[in-house]
Amino acid sequence: MRIVYMGTPDFAVTSLKALLAVGHQIVAVVTQPDKPKGRGKQVQPPPVKVLALEHNLPVLQPTSIKTVEFLQQLQALEPDCIVVVAYGKILPPAILNLPPKGCINVHASLLPYYRGSAPIHWAVINGERETGVTTMFMNEGMDTGDMILKKSLAIGPEDNVGLVHDRLAHLGAEALVETIELLEQNKAPRIPQDHSAATYAPMLHKEHEEIHWDRPAVSIHNHVRGMDPWPGAFTTWQGKVLKIWRTKLTDRHDLPVSPGTVVESLTDGLLVQTGEGQLLITELQLQGSRRMGVSEFLRGKKIMPGTVLGNIERVESK
């Protein structure tokens, strides 16, 4: 089959590698335009583009996929199917209806759960013990198309979103290869989703990153895991942003102090009172510094018992 591949970030690289490894004909790769990144704001290509150029594949980077010019480019490629993996934009009907075997998407959740742009983050943040990938025929809705294959994996209690992301990328690639084989043989099933059971994983914004210490310790622990390595969960200390990268649950009893209060400074971490239970912070990063273990951090800084992290301190510092 002639395949047009649409994808942008690292997650999409793994699936493209898998299609190339089994010898599928990728007639073009469509990805987002190059963007400035990092402190120097240097323009960098998306990861999928880098891989495509390594394999001498034609690369298209339209600023809009709704133009007549871009549609004509796709029509000229005569794809049998279009594969979409974390491309970053919703496809218009003109593209959805173009390939005879349809547009196929790899989504990083067990649909209909966690539809939307950040399914891996929200699965970890919500403390899910299982997630997976789903391949589906795309339609005009957001992740609402008929399903083809599902593959699941376990989320460990200490797994962060980075680990789960990488495992799902490989699982998604495996599911995609199997899906394309079914599509070639005209054996791909169409399994309708139960729309009444759908849940959503919206795009992350700054307000999602902030730690609310009045929540239970287990909820904050999951929140921290669900923000590591990107974008990072944060609180405030002495008027500065303090990112919290790793925590541990404890069996310590609650004390009659405000949530966010540092109860004790230990050799392996800072013990903080939450809305329910005490949480041990083991790795953090102060604004303007690097990520480090608490023991190293405390050699240069002092956070005394009784210090209150978060909203209260921020209000007082203004």
Stockholm file with secondary structure:
# STOCKHOLM 1.0

chainA/1-318         MRIVYMGTPDFAVTSLKALLAVGHQIVAVVTQPDKPKGRGKQVQPPPVKVLALEHNLPVLQPTSIKTVEFLQQLQALEPDCIVVVAYGKILPPAILNLPPKGCINVHASLLPYYRGSAPIHWAVINGERETGVTTMFMNEGMDTGDMILKKSLAIGPEDNVGLVHDRLAHLGAEALVETIELLEQNKAPRIPQDHSAATYAPMLHKEHEEIHWDRPAVSIHNHVRGMDPWPGAFTTWQGKVLKIWRTKLTDRHDLPVSPGTVVESLTDGLLVQTGEGQLLITELQLQGSRRMGVSEFLRGKKIMPGTVLGNIERVESK
#=GR chainA/1-318 SS CEEEEEECSHHHHHHHHHHHHTTCEEEEEECCCCEEETTTTEEECCHHHHHHHHTTCCEECCSCSSSHHHHHHHHHHCCSEEEEESCSSCCCHHHHTSSTTCEEEEESSSTTTTBSSCHHHHHHHTTCSEEEEEEEECCSSSSCSCEEEEEEEECCTTCCHHHHHHHHHHHHHHHHHHHHHHHHTTCCCCBCCCGGGCCBCCCCCHHHHBCCTTSBHHHHHHHHHTTTTTTCEEEEETTEEEEEEEEEECCCCCCSSCTTBEEEEETTEEEEECSBSEEEEEEEEETTSCCEEHHHHHHHCCCCTTCBCSHHHHHHHC
#=GC SS_cons         CEEEEEECSHHHHHHHHHHHHTTCEEEEEECCCCEEETTTTEEECCHHHHHHHHTTCCEECCSCSSSHHHHHHHHHHCCSEEEEESCSSCCCHHHHTSSTTCEEEEESSSTTTTBSSCHHHHHHHTTCSEEEEEEEECCSSSSCSCEEEEEEEECCTTCCHHHHHHHHHHHHHHHHHHHHHHHHTTCCCCBCCCGGGCCBCCCCCHHHHBCCTTSBHHHHHHHHHTTTTTTCEEEEETTEEEEEEEEEECCCCCCSSCTTBEEEEETTEEEEECSBSEEEEEEEEETTSCCEEHHHHHHHCCCCTTCBCSHHHHHHHC
//
